[in-house]
Amino acid sequence: MSEFLSLAGKKGLVVGVANESSIAWSCARHFHQLGAELAMTYVNDKALKWVEPLAKKVDADPFIACDVREPGQLEAVFAELEQRWGKLDFLLHSIAFAPREDLHGRLVDSSQRGFMQAMDVSCHSFIRMARLAEPLMADDGGTLLTVSFYGAEKVVDDYNLMGPVKSALQSSVRYMAAELGPQGIRVHALSPGPLKTRAASGIARFDELMERTRARAPQEQLADIEDVGAMAAFLVSDRAKTLTGNITYIDAGYHVVG
């Protein structure tokens, strides 16, 4: 274990692991390698066969079903954490959703129902997690992480509906950092460039986006999930205790030229 960076004694919740290509999975592994004790969720029985073996690799316990669209499931996760641990040091929110027909169409053609679903799962669920985590972080503070994308700030072809949704998420990070800072709770968004994950597969012409980004990035490369996991581990550590409210770019510098 690194003498510089340690998460020994910390307890964290990871929401959003879908498979081995997930950003959330890389984060979970980095948390675990640095000594954190983890809880993990899986969205439904269909996902269980993919996520349960990964949860075992990082000794995640509790390992709980949680679909944030289902009333009471998110609350049940935090009730279990309170009973099991009585505290929480950090959480990672790495979930997003938009109905395919709304995601693949123009923003101006998006349905009210689709827009509201995307906003609820991708943004407001993070706010709800913060509210539920706050009492568990009352004694020692903690860190709340979510995952965004450059399309929150600039127009990215085919990102469509998710652009304004992620923009709302980033604004929420700033407001929650201000509101929760006095309690010692830090809030950040991780903003990697395009990564080949299961979630990204729903975006039209995503391979083209990756190649355009690689060509324009100052480092002429793409980040990968390992880079994101390493940054997440740093941000939840005590080494980052005076950082909050940031949109942390992990994109080989693309955000400065994109």
Helices and strands as residue ranges (DSSP letters): E 11-15, H 23-33, E 37-42, H 45-57, E 63-65, H 73-84, E 90-93, H 100-103, G 107-109, H 112-119, I 120-124, H 125-133, G 134-137, E 142-147, G 150-152, H 162-180, G 181-183, E 185-192, G 200-202, H 206-216, H 225-236, G 238-240, E 246-250, G 254-256
